[in-house]
Amino acid sequence: MSVPATERSHLLQQVLALVIDASAAYQGTPHARVLDEVVGRIHEPLRVAIAGKVKAGKSTLLNALVGDEVAPTDAGECTRIVTWYRHGIASRVWLTPRGGVPGQVPFTRSGSGALDVQLGTWQADQVENLTVEWPVPPLATMTLIDTPGIGSLSTDVSATSLAFLTSDDEQTTPSDAVVYLLRHLHATDVSFLHAFHEEEYAQPSPVNCVAVLSRADEVSVGRLEAMTSAKRIADRYASDPRLHRLVQTVVPVAGLLAQAGTNLQELEFRRLRLIAAGEQADRDRLMLSADRFVIGATQIPLAPNERRLLIERLGLFGIRLAVDLLLRGEAQTASQLAAKLVEHSGIGELRAVLLSQFSDRRDTLKARSALLAVQRLLATVPVPRSGELEARVEQIRSGAHEFAELRLLNALRMGEVDFRVDEAAQVERLLGGHGGSLRSRLGVDAEADEDEVRKALFGALGHWRQRAENPVSSLATSAASRVLVRTCEGLYATMVAQSQR
């Protein structure tokens, strides 16, 4: 689904015009196709890649975001291939061989509902990517890209993800933003994040990377307080200097719970009610561990195979939580229980982060990806109009306040701007680090009235004007303060426009 022209920012319209002119300058050469693809990319939804180590739960998280079990979660051949999930009018799968032309391939759905793509005679290492078209609303606004696990025993599999997520001198990264899954803050996670992090505005940066503390339900051995403990851990990771300079935030998510909650079946609900109706001592013994839940002796009328299916779908934490919700009367029907499971999974917070950090910056992220593609092509394969086009690239880069904000936000997170401790959090918020809406940037309540918003805005504007003009401020701090003054002026223009509607 394309983005309507009326919804594009002035910045993105400028960049689109530049790319179209650059494509005309390269007509008759093989490079024109590259620029035509960049034009097509501007019209597409935002591209978000999901990355992480093996067994981090990438496919499970993707299923939860899509709202359907489409991504394989086992160790089959397809998990070794970069797979794109796009919105489509019908359910189809396309296979692109390395150096070849895409072709449609058949698929079936396994017992769990996941797609079983028939690769035919193709081996995984012969396939460039798979593209799954699926008619679900979440994919209309965001294309999701599932990448092979990093740290796989197969070095080729890890190399596939690294090559996809990082760029070289010849091409830009295929994704506009990255969701990186980690289970613990390991040195290899930090090293990989460094691999696709770059301080320059046009490269992946903290602004377009969010970390997820995945399989959060396994914290505290799956006890009911697991998500509370996971939230504390995620907050600690988010403030860790090693991660803070590389990602926007860290969100705890129980992917299995979210996936089950999106399509909880009536049969599963009835089985959970049988457990809740059992004797407490019997329930407690049964839920001591996953193994005991499946094979332990119990008076609850559920066969081992029925219990195994439940544990595969919800995990031990999910079963404990579901039973607790049923006992406390917070869910009376399958749909009510499903909604509660999704609510407790953390997937809602992740969606909110993706909306505020990625979707709100959609045009800026797309614009910088497109500018990088043009800039690199001009540098490596010059044409007669290269000088003129390079000047326009630089004009857009230097004149777009959106890029100035991104550069300042990156510099702030990397400790390159010397703000007072009490100012740093205010600066990050004002630059959109916690959401791009007017009220989020000003740090006022979402329901605050116009007078309160105006008071906060004028207070911020006055403060940063003083900082910019203070002779004691360093040159870097004065320059940063001038960026913030312009941000406040832009927010004022937004406020006036909103009040006139």
C-alpha positions as CSV (number, residue, x, y, z in Angstrom):
1,M,0.0,0.0,0.0
2,S,1.5,3.3,-1.1
3,V,1.7,6.5,1.0
4,P,-0.6,9.2,-0.4
5,A,1.3,12.3,-1.8
6,T,-0.8,14.6,0.4
7,E,0.5,12.8,3.5
8,R,4.2,13.3,2.6
9,S,6.2,15.9,4.5
10,H,7.8,18.8,2.6
11,L,11.2,17.2,3.3
12,L,10.2,13.9,1.7
13,Q,8.7,15.7,-1.3
14,Q,12.0,17.5,-1.8
15,V,13.9,14.3,-1.7
16,L,11.4,12.5,-4.0
17,A,11.9,15.3,-6.6
18,L,15.7,15.0,-6.3
19,V,15.6,11.2,-6.8
20,I,13.4,11.5,-9.9
21,D,15.8,14.1,-11.4
22,A,18.7,11.8,-10.5
23,S,17.0,8.9,-12.2
24,A,16.5,11.0,-15.4
25,A,20.2,11.8,-15.3
26,Y,21.1,8.1,-15.2
27,Q,18.6,7.0,-17.9
28,G,20.1,4.6,-20.3
29,T,22.5,3.2,-17.7
30,P,22.0,0.2,-15.4
31,H,22.0,2.6,-12.4
32,A,18.6,4.1,-13.4
33,R,16.9,1.0,-12.1
34,V,18.5,1.5,-8.7
35,L,17.0,5.0,-8.5
36,D,13.7,3.8,-9.7
37,E,13.7,1.4,-6.9
38,V,14.4,4.2,-4.5
39,V,11.4,6.1,-5.8
40,G,9.3,3.0,-5.3
41,R,10.6,2.7,-1.8
42,I,9.5,6.2,-0.9
43,H,5.9,5.3,-1.9
44,E,6.0,2.1,0.3
45,P,5.2,1.7,3.9
46,L,8.1,2.0,6.3
47,R,10.5,-1.0,6.3
48,V,11.3,-2.5,9.7
49,A,13.8,-5.3,10.1
50,I,13.6,-7.7,13.0
51,A,17.0,-8.9,14.1
52,G,18.5,-10.8,17.0
53,K,20.5,-13.9,18.0
54,V,19.3,-17.4,17.4
55,K,16.4,-18.4,19.6
56,A,15.7,-14.8,20.5
57,G,12.1,-15.2,19.4
58,K,12.1,-13.0,16.3
59,S,9.5,-15.0,14.4
60,T,7.2,-15.3,17.4
61,L,7.4,-11.5,17.8
62,L,6.7,-11.0,14.1
63,N,3.6,-13.2,14.3
64,A,2.4,-11.1,17.3
65,L,2.9,-7.8,15.4
66,V,1.2,-9.2,12.2
67,G,-1.7,-10.7,14.3
68,D,-1.4,-14.0,12.5
69,E,0.9,-17.0,12.7
70,V,2.6,-16.6,9.4
71,A,6.3,-16.8,10.3
72,P,7.9,-20.3,10.9
73,T,9.3,-20.6,14.4
74,D,11.1,-23.9,14.0
75,A,14.6,-24.4,12.6
76,G,13.5,-25.2,9.1
77,E,15.1,-24.0,5.8
78,C,13.0,-20.9,5.7
79,T,14.4,-19.5,8.9
80,R,17.7,-19.2,7.2
81,I,16.3,-16.9,4.5
82,V,15.6,-13.2,4.8
83,T,11.8,-13.0,4.5
84,W,9.7,-9.9,3.8
85,Y,6.1,-9.6,5.0
86,R,4.2,-7.1,2.9
87,H,0.5,-6.1,2.7
88,G,-1.3,-7.7,-0.3
89,I,-4.8,-8.2,-1.6
90,A,-4.3,-12.0,-1.5
91,S,-2.1,-14.4,0.4
92,R,0.9,-15.2,-1.8
93,V,4.6,-16.1,-1.4
94,W,7.3,-15.1,-3.9
95,L,10.8,-16.6,-4.0
96,T,13.7,-14.6,-5.4
97,P,16.8,-16.7,-6.3
98,R,20.2,-15.1,-6.1
99,G,20.7,-13.3,-9.4
100,G,17.4,-14.4,-10.7
101,V,13.8,-13.3,-11.2
102,P,11.1,-13.6,-8.5
103,G,8.6,-16.4,-8.9
104,Q,5.5,-17.4,-7.0
105,V,5.8,-20.6,-4.9
106,P,3.2,-22.8,-3.2
107,F,2.7,-22.9,0.5
108,T,0.6,-24.7,3.1
109,R,-0.1,-24.0,6.7
110,S,1.2,-26.2,9.4
111,G,-0.8,-27.5,12.4
112,S,0.2,-24.4,14.4
113,G,-0.8,-22.1,11.5
114,A,2.7,-21.1,10.4
115,L,3.4,-21.0,6.7
116,D,5.3,-24.0,5.2
117,V,6.8,-22.6,2.0
118,Q,7.7,-25.1,-0.6
119,L,11.2,-24.2,-1.9
120,G,11.1,-26.9,-4.5
121,T,14.6,-27.6,-5.8
122,W,16.0,-24.4,-4.3
123,Q,18.4,-24.6,-1.3
124,A,18.3,-21.9,1.3
125,D,21.7,-20.6,0.3
126,Q,20.5,-20.2,-3.3
127,V,17.6,-17.9,-2.3
128,E,18.0,-14.1,-2.0
129,N,14.8,-13.6,-0.1
130,L,11.2,-14.7,0.3
131,T,8.3,-12.2,0.1
132,V,5.1,-13.0,1.8
133,E,2.0,-11.0,0.8
134,W,-0.7,-11.1,3.5
135,P,-4.0,-9.1,3.6
136,V,-3.8,-7.9,7.2
137,P,-4.1,-4.2,8.4
138,P,-0.7,-4.1,10.4
139,L,1.2,-4.7,7.2
140,A,-0.5,-1.8,5.4
141,T,1.5,0.7,7.5
142,M,4.7,-1.2,8.1
143,T,6.6,-3.8,6.1
144,L,8.3,-6.3,8.4
145,I,11.5,-8.2,7.5
146,D,12.4,-11.3,9.4
147,T,16.2,-11.9,9.3
148,P,18.1,-15.2,10.1
149,G,19.4,-15.6,13.6
150,I,22.8,-14.0,14.4
151,G,25.3,-16.2,16.2
152,S,24.1,-19.3,14.3
153,L,26.4,-22.4,14.2
154,S,26.3,-21.8,10.5
155,T,28.5,-18.8,9.8
156,D,26.7,-18.3,6.4
157,V,23.4,-17.8,8.2
158,S,24.9,-15.1,10.5
159,A,26.6,-13.5,7.5
160,T,23.3,-13.2,5.7
161,S,21.8,-11.1,8.4
162,L,24.9,-9.0,8.8
163,A,25.1,-8.3,5.1
164,F,21.4,-7.4,5.0
165,L,21.4,-5.1,8.0
166,T,24.6,-3.3,7.3
167,S,25.5,-1.1,4.3
168,D,28.7,-0.8,2.3
169,D,30.0,1.8,-0.1
170,E,27.9,0.5,-2.9
171,Q,24.4,0.4,-1.4
172,T,22.2,1.6,1.4
173,T,20.5,-0.7,3.9
174,P,17.2,-2.2,2.7
175,S,15.4,-1.4,6.0
176,D,14.5,2.0,7.3
177,A,14.5,0.9,10.9
178,V,15.5,-2.1,13.1
179,V,13.9,-3.9,16.0
180,Y,16.7,-5.8,17.8
181,L,15.8,-8.7,20.1
182,L,18.0,-9.6,23.1
183,R,17.5,-11.9,26.0
184,H,20.5,-10.7,28.0
185,L,22.8,-7.8,27.5
186,H,25.7,-9.7,26.0
187,A,28.8,-8.4,24.5
188,T,27.9,-10.0,21.1
189,D,24.6,-8.0,21.1
190,V,26.5,-4.7,21.6
191,S,29.1,-5.6,19.0
192,F,26.4,-6.4,16.4
193,L,24.5,-3.2,17.2
194,H,27.8,-1.3,16.6
195,A,28.1,-3.0,13.2
196,F,25.1,-1.2,11.8
197,H,25.3,1.9,13.9
198,E,26.8,5.1,12.4
199,E,26.9,8.6,13.7
200,E,26.1,10.2,10.4
201,Y,22.5,11.1,9.8
202,A,22.0,8.9,6.8
203,Q,23.0,5.6,8.4
204,P,21.2,3.5,11.0
205,S,21.4,5.2,14.4
206,P,19.7,5.2,17.8
207,V,16.8,7.1,16.3
208,N,15.8,4.2,14.1
209,C,16.7,1.2,16.4
210,V,14.6,-0.2,19.2
211,A,15.7,-3.1,21.4
212,V,13.3,-5.7,22.7
213,L,13.9,-7.8,25.9
214,S,12.4,-10.8,24.3
215,R,10.9,-13.9,26.0
216,A,10.3,-11.7,29.0
217,D,7.9,-14.2,30.4
218,E,10.9,-16.5,31.2
219,V,12.3,-14.0,33.6
220,S,11.8,-15.1,37.3
221,V,11.3,-18.6,36.0
222,G,7.9,-17.7,34.6
223,R,6.3,-16.6,37.9
224,L,3.4,-14.2,37.8
225,E,5.7,-11.3,38.5
226,A,7.9,-12.1,35.5
227,M,6.8,-9.1,33.4
228,T,7.3,-6.7,36.3
229,S,10.8,-8.0,36.8
230,A,11.4,-7.9,33.0
231,K,10.4,-4.2,33.0
232,R,13.0,-3.4,35.7
233,I,15.7,-5.2,33.7
234,A,14.7,-3.5,30.5
235,D,14.8,-0.1,32.2
236,R,18.3,-0.9,33.5
237,Y,19.4,-2.0,30.0
238,A,18.0,1.2,28.5
239,S,20.1,3.4,30.8
240,D,23.2,1.3,30.2
241,P,25.7,3.6,28.3
242,R,26.6,0.8,26.0
243,L,23.0,0.5,24.8
244,H,21.7,4.0,25.3
245,R,23.9,5.3,22.5
246,L,22.8,2.6,20.1
247,V,19.0,2.2,20.6
248,Q,16.0,4.4,21.4
249,T,14.7,2.3,24.2
250,V,14.3,-1.3,25.5
251,V,10.8,-2.8,25.7
252,P,10.1,-6.1,27.5
253,V,7.8,-8.4,25.4
254,A,6.5,-11.9,26.0
255,G,6.2,-12.8,22.3
256,L,4.6,-16.3,22.9
257,L,1.9,-14.8,25.1
258,A,1.2,-12.0,22.6
259,Q,1.1,-14.5,19.7
260,A,-1.4,-16.8,21.6
261,G,-3.5,-13.8,22.7
262,T,-4.0,-12.6,19.1
263,N,-5.8,-15.8,18.1
264,L,-6.8,-17.7,21.3
265,Q,-9.1,-20.6,20.4
266,E,-12.3,-21.4,22.2
267,L,-11.0,-25.0,22.8
268,E,-7.9,-23.6,24.6
269,F,-10.1,-21.3,26.7
270,R,-12.2,-24.3,27.8
271,R,-9.1,-26.2,28.7
272,L,-7.7,-23.3,30.8
273,R,-11.1,-23.1,32.6
274,L,-10.8,-26.8,33.5
275,I,-7.4,-26.1,35.1
276,A,-8.8,-23.1,37.0
277,A,-11.7,-25.3,38.2
278,G,-9.3,-27.9,39.7
279,E,-8.2,-28.1,43.3
280,Q,-5.6,-25.5,44.2
281,A,-3.1,-28.1,45.5
282,D,-3.5,-30.0,42.3
283,R,-3.0,-26.9,40.2
284,D,0.0,-25.8,42.1
285,R,1.7,-29.2,41.7
286,L,0.9,-29.2,38.0
287,M,2.3,-25.8,37.3
288,L,5.6,-26.3,39.2
289,S,7.5,-26.8,35.8
290,A,6.8,-27.2,32.2
291,D,7.7,-30.9,32.3
292,R,5.4,-31.6,35.2
293,F,2.6,-29.7,33.6
294,V,2.7,-32.0,30.6
295,I,3.4,-35.4,32.2
296,G,2.5,-35.0,35.9
297,A,-0.3,-36.9,37.5
298,T,-3.4,-34.8,38.1
299,Q,-7.1,-35.0,38.7
300,I,-7.8,-32.3,36.2
301,P,-9.5,-33.9,33.2
302,L,-6.9,-33.0,30.6
303,A,-4.8,-35.6,28.7
304,P,-1.0,-35.1,28.5
305,N,-1.3,-34.3,24.8
306,E,-3.9,-31.6,25.5
307,R,-1.6,-30.1,28.2
308,R,1.4,-30.2,25.8
309,L,-0.5,-28.2,23.2
310,L,-1.3,-25.6,25.8
311,I,2.3,-25.3,27.0
312,E,3.5,-24.9,23.4
313,R,1.0,-22.2,22.7
314,L,1.2,-20.1,26.0
315,G,4.3,-21.3,27.8
316,L,4.2,-21.9,31.6
317,F,3.9,-18.2,32.4
318,G,1.0,-17.8,30.0
319,I,-0.9,-20.7,31.6
320,R,-0.2,-19.4,35.1
321,L,-1.4,-15.9,34.1
322,A,-4.5,-17.2,32.3
323,V,-5.5,-19.3,35.2
324,D,-5.0,-16.4,37.7
325,L,-7.1,-14.1,35.5
326,L,-9.9,-16.7,35.4
327,L,-9.8,-17.3,39.1
328,R,-10.0,-13.5,39.8
329,G,-12.9,-13.2,37.4
330,E,-11.1,-10.7,35.1
331,A,-12.0,-12.8,32.0
332,Q,-15.3,-14.5,31.4
333,T,-15.0,-15.4,27.8
334,A,-12.3,-16.4,25.3
335,S,-12.2,-13.0,23.8
336,Q,-11.8,-11.3,27.1
337,L,-9.0,-13.6,28.2
338,A,-7.3,-13.1,24.8
339,A,-7.4,-9.3,25.3
340,K,-5.9,-9.7,28.8
341,L,-3.1,-11.9,27.6
342,V,-2.2,-9.4,24.9
343,E,-2.3,-6.6,27.4
344,H,0.1,-8.3,29.8
345,S,2.4,-9.4,27.0
346,G,4.0,-6.0,26.4
347,I,3.2,-6.1,22.7
348,G,1.0,-3.0,23.1
349,E,3.8,-1.0,24.5
350,L,6.1,-2.1,21.6
351,R,3.4,-1.1,19.1
352,A,3.2,2.3,20.8
353,V,7.0,2.7,20.6
354,L,7.0,1.7,16.9
355,L,4.2,4.2,16.2
356,S,5.9,7.1,18.1
357,Q,9.5,6.3,17.2
358,F,9.2,4.9,13.7
359,S,5.8,5.8,12.1
360,D,6.0,9.4,13.4
361,R,9.4,9.7,11.8
362,R,8.5,7.8,8.7
363,D,9.2,10.5,6.2
364,T,12.4,11.5,7.9
365,L,13.7,7.9,7.9
366,K,12.7,7.4,4.3
367,A,14.2,10.7,3.2
368,R,17.6,9.9,4.7
369,S,17.6,6.4,3.2
370,A,16.9,7.9,-0.2
371,L,19.5,10.7,0.1
372,L,22.1,8.1,1.1
373,A,21.3,6.1,-2.0
374,V,21.6,9.1,-4.3
375,Q,24.7,10.4,-2.6
376,R,26.6,7.1,-2.9
377,L,25.6,6.6,-6.5
378,L,26.8,10.1,-7.4
379,A,30.1,9.4,-5.6
380,T,30.8,6.1,-7.3
381,V,29.4,6.6,-10.8
382,P,29.5,10.3,-11.6
383,V,27.4,11.7,-14.6
384,P,27.5,15.1,-16.2
385,R,24.9,16.4,-13.8
386,S,26.6,15.0,-10.7
387,G,27.8,18.4,-9.5
388,E,24.3,19.9,-9.6
389,L,22.7,16.9,-7.9
390,E,25.4,16.7,-5.2
391,A,24.7,20.4,-4.4
392,R,21.0,19.7,-4.0
393,V,21.8,16.7,-1.7
394,E,23.9,19.0,0.5
395,Q,21.3,21.7,0.4
396,I,18.6,19.4,1.6
397,R,20.9,17.9,4.2
398,S,21.9,21.2,5.7
399,G,18.5,22.9,5.4
400,A,16.2,20.2,6.8
401,H,15.6,20.8,10.4
402,E,14.5,17.1,10.8
403,F,18.1,16.0,10.1
404,A,19.5,18.6,12.5
405,E,17.3,17.1,15.2
406,L,18.4,13.6,14.4
407,R,22.1,14.6,14.5
408,L,21.6,16.4,17.8
409,L,19.7,13.5,19.3
410,N,22.5,11.1,18.3
411,A,25.2,13.5,19.6
412,L,23.3,13.7,22.9
413,R,23.1,10.0,23.3
414,M,26.8,9.6,22.5
415,G,27.8,12.2,25.1
416,E,29.1,14.6,22.5
417,V,27.0,17.6,23.7
418,D,27.7,18.9,27.2
419,F,24.2,19.7,28.7
420,R,23.5,19.7,32.4
421,V,22.1,16.5,33.8
422,D,18.8,18.2,34.5
423,E,18.7,19.4,30.9
424,A,19.6,16.2,29.1
425,A,16.3,14.4,29.6
426,Q,14.4,17.5,28.6
427,V,16.5,17.8,25.4
428,E,15.9,14.2,24.5
429,R,12.1,14.6,25.0
430,L,12.0,17.9,23.0
431,L,13.8,16.2,20.1
432,G,11.1,13.5,19.9
433,G,13.1,10.8,21.8
434,H,9.9,9.7,23.6
435,G,7.4,10.4,20.9
436,G,6.9,12.9,18.1
437,S,3.6,14.5,19.2
438,L,3.4,18.1,20.4
439,R,2.5,17.1,24.0
440,S,5.1,14.3,24.1
441,R,7.9,16.6,23.1
442,L,6.9,19.2,25.7
443,G,6.4,16.7,28.4
444,V,2.9,17.6,29.3
445,D,-0.1,15.3,29.8
446,A,-1.8,14.0,26.7
447,E,-5.1,15.7,28.0
448,A,-3.5,19.0,28.8
449,D,-5.4,22.0,27.6
450,E,-4.1,24.6,25.1
451,D,-3.1,27.1,27.8
452,E,-0.9,24.5,29.6
453,V,0.7,23.5,26.3
454,R,1.4,27.1,25.4
455,K,2.9,27.8,28.8
456,A,5.3,24.8,28.5
457,L,6.2,25.7,24.9
458,F,7.1,29.3,25.7
459,G,9.0,28.2,28.8
460,A,11.1,25.9,26.7
461,L,11.6,28.5,24.0
462,G,12.8,31.1,26.4
463,H,15.1,28.7,28.2
464,W,16.9,27.6,25.0
465,R,17.1,31.2,23.6
466,Q,18.9,32.1,26.8
467,R,21.3,29.1,26.5
468,A,22.0,29.9,22.9
469,E,22.9,33.5,23.7
470,N,24.8,32.8,27.0
471,P,28.4,33.8,26.5
472,V,29.5,31.2,29.0
473,S,28.1,28.3,26.8
474,S,30.5,26.4,24.7
475,L,30.2,26.7,20.9
476,A,28.7,23.1,20.7
477,T,26.1,23.9,23.4
478,S,25.2,27.2,21.7
479,A,24.8,25.5,18.4
480,A,22.7,22.7,19.9
481,S,20.5,25.3,21.7
482,R,19.8,27.1,18.4
483,V,18.6,23.8,17.0
484,L,16.2,23.5,20.0
485,V,15.0,27.1,19.6
486,R,14.1,26.2,16.0
487,T,12.4,23.0,17.2
488,C,10.3,25.1,19.6
489,E,9.4,27.5,16.9
490,G,8.3,24.6,14.7
491,L,6.2,23.2,17.6
492,Y,4.5,26.6,17.9
493,A,3.6,26.6,14.3
494,T,2.1,23.1,14.8
495,M,0.1,24.3,17.8
496,V,-1.3,27.3,15.8
497,A,-2.2,25.0,12.9
498,Q,-4.0,22.6,15.2
499,S,-5.9,25.3,17.0
500,Q,-7.2,26.6,13.6
501,R,-8.7,23.3,12.5
